[in-house]
Amino acid sequence: MNFKLIRLAGLVGLTLATNVLGQANLNPTEDKVVEQLGNAFTAGLVKVNGTSLHFVRGGTGPPVILIHGFPEDWYEFRKVMPQLVSRFTVVAVDLRGVGESAATSDGYDAANLAKDIHELAENLHLEHVYVVGHDIGGMVAYAFARRYPQGARGVMILDVALPGLDPWNEIEALPVMWHVLFHQTDLPEKLVAGRQQSYFSYFFSAKPFSDETVVHYANAYRDPDHLKTAFEFYRAFLENAKFNAEQRAPIPMPFVLGAGEWDVFARFLPRIAEVMRTHGCANVRTAIIKGSVHYVVEEKPEAVADLILQYASE
């Protein structure tokens, strides 16, 4: 098999898709960030579900979609993506209102964000995708599996619990989760505006977060509309809880629940998995990422890449 020809065909196809969708109108800083990943990657914008999503794409093979958490953007997966492109078509996306994606006045509940991702996949002609979501992105990944079970071959959910499913209320009440209720008030925009770097640094206390990395994420929520997005995700949790609680249809696709060894969610994984099973998810496995806390993709990119290579290949 001539892999050079296959790769060339993939790059040509991507070029054609980008031309159809429109060349990404990114700021120069973002262009340089994408270039750092190498020639295998390119960026684009695509109109979906009343907004436009920014994505970074590379590789050939079965598609894997990567969805970031709070307060990050697609850049969260920069160290993972190069480890996957030899096996998969890899697409990392900015959720609506984050980074180079357009902000909207509403639509930040997980079910609607899942529709964004579904239409992104359709526009990029990606079929039978494997979806990986971290933090907020994990909630979106679960909603994607529920809304489009025929469109996914599997889902990986990292470092998050699911509103509406036990033990969500117990987890939400933990002191370490203080920010969840705070983000649902109307105060965050007023207090954080102009101080994004300082506020995000509170959450980014681990070594992998250099000053440059924090600046990048602060820029992803740089203006009032994008900053509001960061908290609209949390304000939609009640809607997410209602959606999740209602989902009980049998769903055979494989799920992987992962968490950092020292993350607050780690000890709850068995219970979350069991509740998902009672809600119809017959195939749920759990995984602990050793030596990591909450931001496993940044802290242990090799381990996360290995998990994806293992389960997205099945």
N, C-alpha and C positions, 0 to 999 in steps of 0.2 A: 504494500500500500504506500502511495507517494504522499507522505505527510506534508511535504512542502507545497504540493498542489492543493491539498485540502486547506492548509492554512491560508494560502493565497486566495482561494475561493471564499474563505470566511471573511478575509479583509475586504475583498471586493464587494461582498454582500453587505458588509457593514457600511462601506462607503456609499453604496446605493441607498441603503436605508436612511443614512444621515442626510443625503441629498433630498430624499422624499420628505423627511420630517422637518428639514430646515437646519442649517448649520447652527450649532450652539452659539449664542451670543453671550459669551462669558467675559467676565472681567479679566484683565491680563494676569492678575495674581492667581486666579483659578486655573487659567490655561497652563501656567508654569507648574502648578501642583500636579495636574494630570500628566504633564510631560515627564515628571519625575518618575512615574510608574514605568516608563519605557514606551517603545513604539507599538507594543501590542495593545495599547489602550487608547481610546478616544472618548470624547465627551459629546453629549447631545442634549437637546431639549425636545420634548414631545407633548402635544396637547392631549390631555385626558380629563374627562369628568369635570369639566368646567374650570380647569386650571392647566398649568404646564409644569412638567416634572423634569428636573435635571438628572441625568444619569451618566455614569462612567462605565464603559463596556470594554471587554477584551476576551480573547481566547476563542476556542471552538469546542463543540461537543454539547452534551446535555446542559440545558441552562440552569444556572443557580442565581437567584436574586437575593441580594443582601440589603437588609433594612436596618438603619441605625437607630440609636436610642437618644435619650436626653442627656446632656445638651450638645449633641454632636450632629454630624452630617455624614455623607458618604465616605468622607476621609477616614472615618473610624476603621474602615476595612483596608486601608492602603497597604498594610503589611501582610494581609491575608491574600489579597487578590492575586499577586504574582505567583503565589504557591498553588493556585488553582487553575491557571489559564492553560496548562498543558493537558488538562482533562475536561474542562468545562468551558462553556460560554458564561462568563461572569459579568453580572450587572449589579453595580451598587447605585442606589438611588437616594436622592434627597426627598424626604417626605414633603408634602405641600407646605409652603411657607417657610421652608428651611433652605439655607444656602442659596443656590441659584434657582430653586423652584419658586413659583409664584405663590404669594400669600393670598388667601381668600378670607371673606368675612366669617365663614362657617365651614362645616364639613370635616371637622377634626376628630370625629369619633372613629374607632377602629374599623367598623364595618365600611364606612365610606372611604377611609384610607386604603382599605383592601381593594375597593373598586378601582381606586387610582392605580394600584399596582397591577390589577387584572388588565386594565386597559393599556397600561404601559407594555405588558407582556404581549398583548394582541398587536399593538402597533409595531413592536420589534420582532414580531413573528416568532415568539418564543412559546413553545408548547411543552406541556407536561413538566412544569418547572419545579425545582426544589427551592423552597423559601427559607431563608435564615433571618431571624429577627432578634435583635438585642434590645432589652429594656422595652421602651415604648414600641420599638419595632417588633418585639416578640408578641405583643398584643395584636398588632396588625397581621402578623403571620398567622396567628390562630384564627382571626376573623377571615383571612383569605381562605384557609382550609375549610371553614364552615360555609362560606358563600360560594366557593368555586372548587368543590372537592374533586371534580373531574379534571381540573386544570393543574393539579399539583401531584407530584409523585412522592412528596414528603415535606415535612416542616420541622425546623429546628428552632426552639425557643430558648433564649439565653437570658439568665439573670432577671427574671420577672415572674410575678404571679398574675392571675387573671381575675379582674374585677367580676364579681357575681358568682365566682366559684370559691368554695372553701379551700384554704383558710384565709381568703383575702381580707376579711374584716379583722382577723387576728393580726395579720401582718401589718395592715394599715395602722393599727393602734400602737405599734412599737415606736419608742422614742426616736429611733434612727430614721423613721419614715415621716418625720415632722414636715418635710417639705411638700408632701402630697397635698395635705389640706391647705397649706400656705399658698401653693400654686393655684388652688381653685378659687381663691379670693381675688379681689380687684387690686390688691396691693403690689404684686410683683413687678408689673410694668413700671409703676411709679418709683419703686425703690431700686430696681436693677438697671433702668435705662441709663446709659452712659457708664455703667459699672459692670458690664457683662463679663469682662475678663476677671475682675475680682470675685464676682459671685460664682462663676463657673469654677474658679480655682479651688473653691471650697470642696466641690465634688471631685475635682481632679487632684487628689492628694498623693496619688501613687507616682512612682518614679518615671514611668513611661511618658508622662505629660510634661514636655518641655515648655518653656515660655512661648516658643514659636507655635507649638501645637495648640495651646490655650488661646493664643491670638487668632488662630485659624477658626476655632469654634466660636469665639466671640464674634468674629466677622460673619459667621453663618446666621447670626441673630442680630445683625448690625443696626437695623432701623426699626421704628415702632411696629410696623406690620410683621416683620420677621420675629421680633422679640415677643410679640403677643402670641405668636404661634407656639412658642415653647411652653406656654402656660395653658393654651387652649387644649393641648393634648390631655392635660390633667383635668380640665373642666369637663371633658367628655367622659370621664370615668364612670359617672352614673349611667350614662347612655350605654357605655360598654358593658356595664354590669347587667343591665336589662337584656341586652343582646345575648351575652354569654349564658345567662341563666336559662334562656329559652331554648338553647341549642341542645337537643337530645337525640338527634337522628344518628343512627349508626354510621360510622365513618372509618373505613378500613385502612386508610393511608397511615404510614408510620410517622410517629412524632418522636422527637428527642427533646427532653427537657434538660438543660445544662445550667450550671451555676459555678461561680468561683468557689474554691474550697472554703474561703473565709467570708463569703458574701452572706448577707442576712437570709437570702432565699435558699441557701444550700440545705439547711436542715428541714425545710418544708417540701423539698422535691418529691419524696415518696407520697406525701399526702396530696399534693397537687396532681400527681400522676394518677392516683387512685380515684380522685374525684372526676378527672377527665374520663377515666374508664367508665364510671357510672353514667356519664353523659354521652356515651356512645363511641368514645375513642378507644378502639379495641387494641391498638398497637402503640403503646407508650413506653419508652425507655428513658432512663435517667443517666446523666453523666456529670461527674465532678471534675472541674479543671483545677488541678493541683497548683498550689502556690499563687493563687489569684484571689482577688476580692471581687468587686462588682464589674469593673470594666475589662472583662476577660479578653476581648478582642484586642485591646491595646496592651494589656499586661502579658498575655500569653498567646500571641498570634500563631505561633507554630502549633500549639496544642489545638487551637480552634480550627486551623486549617486541616489538621489531621482528622478532627471529628467530621468536618464537612466532606473530606475525601472518603472517609469510611462510610458515612451514611448516605451521602448524595449519590454514591456510585451503586447503591443496591438496587 
